[in-house]
Amino acid sequence: MPWLESAAFAVLVQAGCAHEPAGKLGLASLTCEMAQRGAGKRDSRQFMADLENLGADSSASVSIAHTSFGGAMPAESLPEVLSIYADLIQRPHLPNDQLEDARLGCLQEVKAVEDDLAQKTMQQLRLAHYAEPWGRSSQGTEATVNGLSIADVKRHFQQLYSPRGAILSVAGKIEWARLKDDVQRLFGDWKAAGASMLTETPPPRTYKHIAVDSSQTHIGIALDAVPYSHSDYFQIRGAVGVLSDGMSSRLFTEVREKRGLVYTVYAMIHSLRDRGAILAYAGTTAERAQATLDVMLAELNRLYDGITADEIDRLKGRIKRALIIQQESSPSRAGSIALDWYYLSRVRTMTELSKIIDDLSADSINAYLAAHRPSHFTITTVGRDKLQVPQ
């Protein structure tokens, strides 16, 4: 992206929350926090000061599959910032005397979810719909986070912070030859750990109600879809866009505008590497919760009756605008490169993506929908009253 004066990177290591032992949920997040508290020749304070002095806007996060670190900075700062993160993912201090401070930060995240019932609903929905450990959330629980030790953190780091399956993506104003040399120098001696093996447990996929004394009710619905790597992904992505993208979408129009049932409603595609789902959410009052659930299920079923050409044509413009905006941002592009490599083992160009969007039609989407009608809905509600769910 030579027209920019910035560069951005994302580095993903296969140390996400799916790899935590069952009794140590939240360990990936605690290890991520501890890894940023000094590395290489820098203590915790110097680590942060050097990033600030280099103009780096850094970030870190934990997902199901990965622990990710990234940053955006002036292009000339990229080599030095990469050297700092090379230390972080290979030589962190993991200081024992900062474990409790890091734990407090993780516990705040746990409590934030408990206070955010919408987020809690969707967390519980993923747990009910996906096989364990793929439905997990990164926060863990108060009990599991309180039980973690520095030995747990060091073990998680030693076993999982490895070049095996790791991805480094860079976008922006870069010198490709120099960048390759820098990466070889900084990461060439990184030693691979043994492969991590995961065991799946089938999901319950039932209706689950969590009783909370509240005037609001939160509704989550999940049904099977295909992952990003699947050849039909953009067919179902287009259908869900008709359902939920923008103020002219079906859910917004039917559930909120016409009936006034909700204050928030949406549906989205959620993708893991080898499986995917449509996840839908609505927030409403306890009195309107049953009607909201009924209408949402009706709209999800009606989607599979088909969409119109006008609906998909409106959606194409919104998707293309989002792609253009992404192309102007080096952090967004670095992130999309990394995820493309994870899902596809290659990187889609903007030209390829634009053609995929252009080729979408009501006929192609309707053919997919007709062949993949849902046979089951997973439903989670959080609120005062349990709802009536049809068989």
Stockholm file with secondary structure:
# STOCKHOLM 1.0

chainA/1-391         MPWLESAAFAVLVQAGCAHEPAGKLGLASLTCEMAQRGAGKRDSRQFMADLENLGADSSASVSIAHTSFGGAMPAESLPEVLSIYADLIQRPHLPNDQLEDARLGCLQEVKAVEDDLAQKTMQQLRLAHYAEPWGRSSQGTEATVNGLSIADVKRHFQQLYSPRGAILSVAGKIEWARLKDDVQRLFGDWKAAGASMLTETPPPRTYKHIAVDSSQTHIGIALDAVPYSHSDYFQIRGAVGVLSDGMSSRLFTEVREKRGLVYTVYAMIHSLRDRGAILAYAGTTAERAQATLDVMLAELNRLYDGITADEIDRLKGRIKRALIIQQESSPSRAGSIALDWYYLSRVRTMTELSKIIDDLSADSINAYLAAHRPSHFTITTVGRDKLQVPQ
#=GR chainA/1-391 SS CTTCSEEEEEEEESCCGGGSCTTCTTHHHHHHHHHTSCBTTBCHHHHHHHHHHTTCEEEEEECSSCEEEEEEEEGGGHHHHHHHHHHHHHSBCCCGGGHHHHHHHHHHHHHHHHHCHHHHHHHHHHHHHSCBTTTCCTTCCHHHHHTCCHHHHHHHHHHHCSSTTCEEEEEESCCHHHHHHHHHHHHTTCCCCCCCCCCCBCCCCSEEEEECCCSEEEEEEEEEECCTTSTTHHHHHHHHHHHHSSTTSHHIIIIIIITCCEEEEEEEEEECSSCEEEEEEEEEETTTHHHHHHHHHHHHHHHTTCCCHHHHHHHHHHHHHHHHHHHTCHHHHHHHHHHHHHHHSSCCCHHHHHHHHHHCCHHHHHHHHHHCCCCCCEEEEEESSCCCCCC
#=GC SS_cons         CTTCSEEEEEEEESCCGGGSCTTCTTHHHHHHHHHTSCBTTBCHHHHHHHHHHTTCEEEEEECSSCEEEEEEEEGGGHHHHHHHHHHHHHSBCCCGGGHHHHHHHHHHHHHHHHHCHHHHHHHHHHHHHSCBTTTCCTTCCHHHHHTCCHHHHHHHHHHHCSSTTCEEEEEESCCHHHHHHHHHHHHTTCCCCCCCCCCCBCCCCSEEEEECCCSEEEEEEEEEECCTTSTTHHHHHHHHHHHHSSTTSHHIIIIIIITCCEEEEEEEEEECSSCEEEEEEEEEETTTHHHHHHHHHHHHHHHTTCCCHHHHHHHHHHHHHHHHHHHTCHHHHHHHHHHHHHHHSSCCCHHHHHHHHHHCCHHHHHHHHHHCCCCCCEEEEEESSCCCCCC
//
